[in-house]
């Protein structure tokens, strides 16, 4: 499963109304630690397949969305279940931690 692109237009439909758990990676292209997280997010998407949605939000392109969710640092990984934030990780996070949180 490929990593989806979430933005201000599709966030509510793709994330908040999703029947599946959703992993959202808030990032920016210039952010070094975000670049370190990118292959981890890709591996998680591959491993979990269709059981979970995995996507990214570019905070520079979706500033209002990032501000409305109080994203203060990037990368921030949020796990949504039933439209609510179930877990938040800030900074580079181990793949195992994210996978454990999604279960």
Protein Blocks (a to p, Z undefined) as FASTA:
>chain_A
ZZddddfklmmmmmmmpcbdcddddddfklmklmmmmmmmmmmmmmnmmmbccddddfkl
mmmlmmmnopabdcdddddeehiafbdcedjddfklmmmmmZZ
